[in-house]
Amino acid sequence: MLDWRQATRQLPELINRAIDPRARPLNETELQALALGLRTHLSHDANSPEGWSLLGRVGIMLNNATLATQAYGRAHAIAPDDLPAASGYADVLTRTGEPEMLQQAAGILNHLLNLHPDNLRILQLAAINAYQLERYDLAIARWDKMLSLKEGSSRWRADIEQKIALARQHLSAKVH
């Protein structure tokens, strides 16, 4: 069982390792300690969208949908126009596949696209969300825009083109 005092002492080191792409990845025990340390820290500094977003990322890494959704939701509530907080929240809502949450994510993504119309991550999330909502025409339009914005590797382009083809099949079947 993790001790919150120990997790709080380790928090700076664990955060540095979590955000440094060159650092050794955190193992599950370290991720649990990071989550506990962050929760303890956020109980004293509850208005930190960065802290809540990081806790949301940790929730994803721990495969804990509840933690990820709650943490990103809190970050988004604090800073609705903050790109990492809002996109993280839309991402976890979309991952649920639940209609009500998909609709909520669609609203967030539409708002973000108004602010950042050429952001590839937002376009990708919005395309996936539209696809899950069976708005195939919208998913195709967003993937097409991604293709127009980025040259990308042939593998990346082929992946997007495959998604477009599948959405077109669904759209065709829906029309007939």
Secondary structure, 3 states (H helix, E strand, C coil): CCCHHHHHHHHHHHHHHHHCCCCCCCCHHHHHHHHHHHHHHHHHCCCCHHHHHHHHHHHHHCCCHHHHHHHHHHHHHHCCCCHHHHHHHHHHHHHHCCHHHHHHHHHHHHHHHHHCCCCHHHHHHHHHHHHHCCCHHHHHHHHHHHHHHCCCCHHHHHHHHHHHHHHHHHHHHHHC
